[in-house]
């Protein structure tokens, strides 16, 4: 593992422990050259997933992008970060176990919306506003009236 600070290739693992309910391993590392410390995570990946975007372009599935989008929707909401990680893990495991190597971006968006609806209604509406491309305030009202009530 390269050091993110000096790019030296020799880093040592100082501590390892399971996290995310055993779905990942957290490793605390130290660089042999600059002595900087950093953390890495190791996760099981069942298969390589390709996302088919709305414009039919294809790109590799990025778990970090999924996590960022959920965290943006959940910003300043009182939600347990461990629960969010469990939901992200559930989405990723579900996608990997489908048997399909290619997934429509709309399918991922719907899975995220389903999870956010169970976690926090405000985050659910925030995510939906971007995912469904709300253009006016009435779009929010219509969505809340149709989906939330």
C-alpha positions in Angstrom: 0.0 0.0 0.0 1.4 3.4 -1.0 1.6 6.1 1.5 -0.9 8.8 0.6 1.5 11.5 1.9 4.9 10.7 0.4 4.0 7.8 -2.0 6.5 5.5 -0.4 5.6 1.9 -1.0 6.5 0.4 2.3 3.8 0.8 4.9 3.2 -1.3 8.0 -0.1 -2.4 9.4 -0.2 -1.3 13.1 -3.8 -2.4 13.9 -6.6 -4.4 12.2 -10.1 -4.8 13.3 -13.4 -5.8 11.8 -16.0 -3.0 11.1 -19.3 -2.5 9.5 -20.7 -5.6 11.2 -17.8 -7.8 9.9 -18.3 -6.6 6.2 -15.0 -4.8 6.2 -11.6 -4.7 7.9 -10.2 -1.4 9.1 -6.4 -1.3 9.0 -4.4 1.4 10.7 -1.1 1.8 8.8 2.1 3.7 9.3 4.6 4.8 6.6 8.2 3.5 7.1 9.6 6.6 5.3 7.7 9.7 6.7 6.0 8.0 9.7 2.6 9.3 8.7 -0.4 7.3 9.9 -3.5 6.6 7.9 -6.5 4.2 7.7 -7.5 1.8 5.0 -10.6 -0.4 4.6 -10.8 -3.8 3.0 -14.1 -5.0 1.7 -15.3 -8.1 -0.1 -16.3 -7.5 -3.7 -18.3 -10.3 -5.2 -18.1 -9.1 -8.8 -17.2 -6.1 -10.9 -20.4 -4.0 -11.5 -21.0 -1.7 -14.4 -23.5 1.1 -14.2 -25.5 2.0 -17.3 -26.3 5.7 -17.1 -29.4 7.4 -18.5 -27.4 8.5 -21.6 -26.3 4.8 -22.1 -22.7 5.5 -21.0 -21.2 2.8 -18.9 -18.9 3.3 -15.9 -17.6 1.2 -13.0 -19.8 1.1 -9.9 -18.3 3.3 -7.2 -19.3 2.5 -3.6 -17.8 5.7 -2.4 -20.0 7.7 -4.8 -23.0 5.9 -3.4 -21.9 6.7 0.2 -21.3 10.4 -0.6 -24.7 10.8 -2.2 -26.4 9.2 0.9 -24.3 11.3 3.2 -25.2 14.5 1.3 -28.9 13.7 1.7 -28.4 12.9 5.4 -26.3 16.0 6.2 -27.2 17.6 9.5 -29.7 14.9 10.2 -29.6 13.0 13.5 -28.9 9.5 12.0 -26.5 6.9 13.3 -23.5 6.6 10.9 -23.2 2.9 11.6 -26.8 2.4 10.5 -26.0 4.3 7.3 -23.1 2.0 6.6 -25.3 -1.0 7.2 -27.8 0.3 4.6 -25.0 1.0 2.1 -23.6 -2.5 2.6 -27.1 -3.9 2.1 -27.5 -2.0 -1.2 -24.0 -3.1 -2.5 -24.5 -6.7 -1.5 -27.9 -6.7 -3.1 -26.5 -5.3 -6.4 -23.6 -7.8 -6.4 -25.8 -10.8 -5.7 -28.3 -10.1 -8.5 -26.3 -12.1 -11.0 -26.1 -9.1 -13.5 -22.8 -7.5 -14.2 -24.6 -4.4 -15.6 -27.1 -2.3 -13.6 -29.2 0.6 -14.6 -28.5 3.8 -12.7 -32.2 4.2 -12.1 -32.2 0.9 -10.2 -29.4 2.1 -7.9 -31.3 5.4 -7.3 -34.5 3.5 -6.4 -32.6 1.3 -3.9 -31.1 4.4 -2.3 -34.5 6.0 -2.1 -36.0 2.9 -0.5 -33.3 2.9 2.2 -33.5 6.6 2.8 -37.3 6.4 3.2 -36.8 4.0 6.1 -34.0 6.0 7.7 -35.1 9.7 7.5 -38.0 11.3 5.6 -36.2 14.6 5.1 -33.2 12.9 3.6 -35.5 10.9 1.4 -37.1 14.1 0.0 -33.7 15.7 -0.5 -32.4 12.7 -2.4 -35.6 12.5 -4.5 -35.3 16.2 -5.4 -32.0 15.5 -7.2 -32.8 12.0 -8.4 -36.1 13.0 -9.9 -34.8 16.4 -11.0 -37.3 18.6 -9.2 -37.4 22.0 -11.0 -39.9 24.0 -9.0 -41.2 24.2 -5.4 -44.5 22.5 -6.5 -42.5 19.4 -7.5 -41.6 19.0 -3.8 -45.2 19.4 -2.7 -46.4 16.9 -5.3 -43.8 14.4 -4.3 -44.5 14.7 -0.6 -48.3 14.5 -1.2 -48.0 11.4 -3.4 -45.1 9.6 -1.7 -45.0 10.5 2.0 -48.7 10.9 3.0 
